[in-house]
Protein backbone atom coordinates (compact mmCIF):
# COMPACT_ATOMS: atom_id res chain seq x y z
CA UNK A 1 0.00 0.00 0.00
CA UNK A 2 1.42 3.39 -1.00
CA UNK A 3 0.97 6.16 1.55
CA UNK A 4 2.08 9.04 -0.70
CA UNK A 5 0.53 10.37 -3.93
CA UNK A 6 2.48 9.01 -6.90
CA UNK A 7 4.30 11.31 -9.31
CA UNK A 8 3.00 11.12 -12.93
CA UNK A 9 5.32 8.92 -15.00
CA UNK A 10 6.11 11.74 -17.45
CA UNK A 11 7.75 13.70 -14.58
CA UNK A 12 10.01 10.86 -13.39
CA UNK A 13 13.00 11.85 -15.55
CA UNK A 14 12.71 15.55 -14.69
CA UNK A 15 12.43 14.74 -10.96
CA UNK A 16 15.74 12.84 -11.10
CA UNK A 17 17.47 15.81 -12.73
CA UNK A 18 15.87 18.06 -10.12
CA UNK A 19 17.39 15.85 -7.42
CA UNK A 20 20.86 16.26 -8.97
CA UNK A 21 20.39 20.04 -9.10
CA UNK A 22 19.16 20.22 -5.49
CA UNK A 23 21.86 17.81 -4.37
CA UNK A 24 24.65 20.16 -5.42
CA UNK A 25 23.19 23.18 -3.61
CA UNK A 26 24.94 22.44 -0.25
CA UNK A 27 28.34 22.25 -2.00
CA UNK A 28 27.78 25.45 -3.98
CA UNK A 29 26.47 27.25 -0.88
CA UNK A 30 29.37 26.06 1.30
CA UNK A 31 31.81 27.16 -1.41
CA UNK A 32 30.13 30.56 -1.62
CA UNK A 33 30.25 30.99 2.18
CA UNK A 34 33.90 29.92 2.22
CA UNK A 35 34.88 32.20 -0.67
CA UNK A 36 33.15 35.20 0.94
CA UNK A 37 34.67 34.55 4.38
CA UNK A 38 31.37 33.62 6.00
CA UNK A 39 32.27 30.14 7.24
CA UNK A 40 32.82 30.14 11.01
CA UNK A 41 36.17 29.22 12.60
CA UNK A 42 38.70 27.50 10.37
CA UNK A 43 37.00 27.94 6.97
CA UNK A 44 38.92 25.13 5.25
CA UNK A 45 38.10 22.61 7.99
CA UNK A 46 34.48 23.76 8.01
CA UNK A 47 34.23 23.36 4.21
CA UNK A 48 35.82 19.89 4.41
CA UNK A 49 33.49 18.97 7.27
CA UNK A 50 30.35 20.06 5.35
CA UNK A 51 31.32 18.09 2.24
CA UNK A 52 32.05 14.96 4.35
CA UNK A 53 28.76 15.31 6.18
CA UNK A 54 26.77 15.58 2.95
CA UNK A 55 28.62 12.57 1.54
CA UNK A 56 27.43 10.59 4.56
CA UNK A 57 23.88 11.95 4.27
CA UNK A 58 23.64 10.89 0.63
CA UNK A 59 25.04 7.45 1.49
CA UNK A 60 22.36 7.04 4.17
CA UNK A 61 19.67 8.26 1.74
CA UNK A 62 20.87 5.75 -0.89
CA UNK A 63 20.63 2.89 1.60
CA UNK A 64 17.20 4.06 2.82
CA UNK A 65 15.49 3.60 -0.57
CA UNK A 66 14.99 -0.18 -0.22
CA UNK A 67 13.60 -0.21 3.37
CA UNK A 68 11.27 2.70 2.48
CA UNK A 69 9.85 0.63 -0.37
CA UNK A 70 9.62 -2.54 1.75
CA UNK A 71 8.00 -0.87 4.76
CA UNK A 72 5.86 1.89 3.26
CA UNK A 73 5.34 0.78 -0.34
CA UNK A 74 6.89 4.03 -1.64
CA UNK A 75 8.97 3.25 -4.70
CA UNK A 76 11.84 5.75 -5.03
CA UNK A 77 14.15 3.32 -6.78
CA UNK A 78 14.52 5.78 -9.67
CA UNK A 79 16.34 8.17 -7.30
CA UNK A 80 18.81 5.60 -5.95
CA UNK A 81 21.43 6.05 -8.66
CA UNK A 82 21.34 9.84 -8.36
CA UNK A 83 21.68 9.64 -4.56
CA UNK A 84 24.58 7.20 -4.82
CA UNK A 85 26.34 9.36 -7.41
CA UNK A 86 25.77 12.47 -5.30
CA UNK A 87 27.39 10.62 -2.37
CA UNK A 88 30.35 9.84 -4.65
CA UNK A 89 30.68 13.46 -5.88
CA UNK A 90 30.62 14.72 -2.27
CA UNK A 91 33.27 12.18 -1.16
CA UNK A 92 35.35 13.26 -4.15
CA UNK A 93 34.97 16.97 -3.26
CA UNK A 94 35.72 16.20 0.42
CA UNK A 95 38.87 14.33 -0.67
CA UNK A 96 39.91 17.16 -3.02
CA UNK A 97 39.30 19.77 -0.29
CA UNK A 98 41.56 17.72 2.00
CA UNK A 99 44.28 17.30 -0.68
CA UNK A 100 44.28 20.81 -2.13
CA UNK A 101 43.04 23.20 0.57
CA UNK A 102 44.02 21.37 3.76
CA UNK A 103 47.27 19.66 2.73
CA UNK A 104 48.13 21.94 -0.22
CA UNK A 105 49.13 18.91 -2.29
CA UNK A 106 52.05 18.03 0.03
CA UNK A 107 52.08 14.40 -1.08
CA UNK A 108 54.52 13.02 1.53
CA UNK A 109 52.32 14.48 4.30
CA UNK A 110 49.16 13.12 2.62
CA UNK A 111 50.65 9.62 2.30
CA UNK A 112 51.85 9.74 5.92
CA UNK A 113 48.38 10.85 7.02
CA UNK A 114 46.66 8.02 5.13
CA UNK A 115 49.12 5.46 6.50
CA UNK A 116 49.33 6.66 10.12
CA UNK A 117 45.97 8.13 11.06
CA UNK A 118 43.42 5.28 11.24
CA UNK A 119 40.39 7.53 10.59
CA UNK A 120 41.97 8.79 7.36
CA UNK A 121 42.95 5.22 6.35
CA UNK A 122 39.30 4.20 6.80
CA UNK A 123 38.04 7.26 4.86
CA UNK A 124 40.49 6.52 2.07
CA UNK A 125 39.34 2.88 1.93
CA UNK A 126 35.73 4.05 1.57
CA UNK A 127 36.78 6.46 -1.19
CA UNK A 128 38.68 3.75 -3.13
CA UNK A 129 35.72 1.38 -2.79
CA UNK A 130 33.14 3.90 -3.98
CA UNK A 131 35.02 4.59 -7.26
CA UNK A 132 34.06 1.29 -9.03
CA UNK A 133 30.46 1.79 -7.91
CA UNK A 134 30.35 5.28 -9.42
CA UNK A 135 31.98 4.05 -12.65
CA UNK A 136 29.44 1.24 -13.03
CA UNK A 137 26.36 3.29 -12.14
CA UNK A 138 25.05 3.29 -15.71
CA UNK A 139 22.73 1.06 -17.75
CA UNK A 140 25.55 -0.22 -19.95
CA UNK A 141 27.48 -1.58 -16.92
CA UNK A 142 24.33 -3.12 -15.45
CA UNK A 143 23.75 -5.00 -18.73
CA UNK A 144 27.42 -6.02 -19.11
CA UNK A 145 27.97 -7.16 -15.52
CA UNK A 146 24.62 -8.94 -14.94
CA UNK A 147 24.57 -10.64 -11.52
CA UNK A 148 28.13 -9.42 -10.82
CA UNK A 149 26.77 -5.85 -10.77
CA UNK A 150 24.55 -6.68 -7.77
CA UNK A 151 27.47 -8.31 -5.97
CA UNK A 152 29.77 -5.36 -6.67
CA UNK A 153 27.21 -2.82 -5.50
CA UNK A 154 26.84 -4.61 -2.14
CA UNK A 155 30.08 -2.74 -1.36
CA UNK A 156 27.88 0.26 -0.57
CA UNK A 157 27.24 -1.31 2.86
CA UNK A 158 30.97 -1.45 3.61
CA UNK A 159 31.38 2.12 2.33
CA UNK A 160 28.57 3.49 4.51
CA UNK A 161 29.87 1.64 7.59
CA UNK A 162 33.40 2.92 6.91
CA UNK A 163 32.07 6.47 6.36
CA UNK A 164 30.18 6.49 9.69
CA UNK A 165 33.19 5.03 11.52
CA UNK A 166 35.51 7.58 9.89
CA UNK A 167 33.17 10.36 11.05
CA UNK A 168 33.14 9.04 14.64
CA UNK A 169 36.91 8.59 14.71
CA UNK A 170 37.59 12.06 13.23
CA UNK A 171 36.40 13.74 16.42
CA UNK A 172 37.91 13.69 19.90
CA UNK A 173 34.59 13.03 21.61
CA UNK A 174 31.82 11.04 19.95
CA UNK A 175 28.72 13.25 20.27
CA UNK A 176 25.03 12.91 19.36
CA UNK A 177 25.66 13.72 15.67
CA UNK A 178 28.15 10.87 15.25
CA UNK A 179 25.89 8.52 17.25
CA UNK A 180 22.97 9.45 14.99
CA UNK A 181 24.84 8.46 11.80
CA UNK A 182 26.27 5.28 13.35
CA UNK A 183 22.76 4.27 14.48
CA UNK A 184 21.20 5.09 11.09
CA UNK A 185 23.83 3.13 9.17
CA UNK A 186 23.61 0.20 11.65
CA UNK A 187 19.79 0.10 11.28
CA UNK A 188 20.00 0.25 7.48
CA UNK A 189 22.55 -2.58 7.41
CA UNK A 190 20.50 -4.62 9.88
CA UNK A 191 17.50 -4.22 7.59
CA UNK A 192 19.36 -6.19 4.91
CA UNK A 193 19.79 -9.05 7.39
CA UNK A 194 16.09 -9.28 8.33
CA UNK A 195 14.69 -8.18 4.97
CA UNK A 196 14.10 -11.62 3.39
CA UNK A 197 12.25 -12.83 6.48
CA UNK A 198 10.16 -9.62 6.59
CA UNK A 199 9.22 -9.87 2.89
CA UNK A 200 8.23 -13.53 3.32
CA UNK A 201 6.05 -12.59 6.31
CA UNK A 202 4.51 -9.66 4.37
CA UNK A 203 3.74 -11.88 1.38
CA UNK A 204 2.12 -14.56 3.54
CA UNK A 205 0.07 -11.85 5.32
CA UNK A 206 -1.10 -10.35 1.99
CA UNK A 207 -2.03 -13.83 0.76
CA UNK A 208 -3.96 -14.43 3.99
CA UNK A 209 -5.83 -11.10 3.72
CA UNK A 210 -6.66 -11.80 0.07
CA UNK A 211 -8.02 -15.27 0.87
CA UNK A 212 -10.24 -13.81 3.66
CA UNK A 213 -11.54 -11.18 1.21
CA UNK A 214 -12.22 -13.86 -1.39
CA UNK A 215 -14.08 -16.03 1.19
CA UNK A 216 -16.19 -13.04 2.31
CA UNK A 217 -16.99 -12.14 -1.31
CA UNK A 218 -18.01 -15.72 -2.09
CA UNK A 219 -20.22 -15.86 1.04
CA UNK A 220 -21.96 -12.52 0.21
C1 LIG B 1 32.96 7.67 2.22
C2 LIG B 1 34.02 8.46 2.43
C3 LIG B 1 34.06 9.56 3.45
C4 LIG B 1 33.05 10.08 4.22
C5 LIG B 1 31.57 9.71 4.24
C6 LIG B 1 33.65 11.13 5.04
C7 LIG B 1 32.96 11.88 5.95
C8 LIG B 1 33.57 12.76 6.84
C9 LIG B 1 32.86 13.55 7.82
C10 LIG B 1 31.35 13.52 8.05
C11 LIG B 1 33.78 14.29 8.47
C12 LIG B 1 33.49 15.34 9.56
C13 LIG B 1 34.23 15.12 10.81
C14 LIG B 1 34.23 16.43 11.58
O1 LIG B 1 35.03 17.29 11.25
O2 LIG B 1 33.38 16.58 12.44
C15 LIG B 1 35.07 13.99 7.92
C16 LIG B 1 36.26 14.54 8.35
C17 LIG B 1 37.45 14.35 7.73
N1 LIG B 1 37.70 13.56 6.63
FE1 LIG B 1 36.37 12.40 5.70
N2 LIG B 1 34.99 11.22 4.73
C18 LIG B 1 35.27 10.29 3.76
C19 LIG B 1 36.49 10.09 3.15
C20 LIG B 1 37.62 10.82 3.41
C21 LIG B 1 38.85 10.73 2.67
C22 LIG B 1 39.09 9.87 1.44
C23 LIG B 1 39.75 11.59 3.27
C24 LIG B 1 41.16 11.89 2.89
C25 LIG B 1 42.01 11.03 2.45
C26 LIG B 1 39.08 12.19 4.38
C27 LIG B 1 39.65 13.11 5.24
C28 LIG B 1 39.02 13.71 6.30
C29 LIG B 1 39.66 14.60 7.23
C30 LIG B 1 41.11 15.02 7.23
C31 LIG B 1 38.67 15.00 8.13
C32 LIG B 1 38.84 15.89 9.36
C33 LIG B 1 38.59 17.34 8.99
C34 LIG B 1 38.80 18.12 10.25
O3 LIG B 1 39.91 18.07 10.78
O4 LIG B 1 37.83 18.74 10.68
N3 LIG B 1 37.79 11.73 4.43
N4 LIG B 1 34.90 13.06 6.93
Boltz pocket constraint, residues with backbone or C-beta under 6 A from the ligand:
constraints:
  - pocket:
      binder: B
      contacts: [[A, 45], [A, 46], [A, 48], [A, 49], [A, 51], [A, 52], [A, 53], [A, 54], [A, 55], [A, 56], [A, 91], [A, 94], [A, 95], [A, 98], [A, 114], [A, 119], [A, 120], [A, 123], [A, 124], [A, 125], [A, 126], [A, 127], [A, 130], [A, 159], [A, 162], [A, 163], [A, 164], [A, 166], [A, 167], [A, 170], [A, 171]]
      max_distance: 6.0
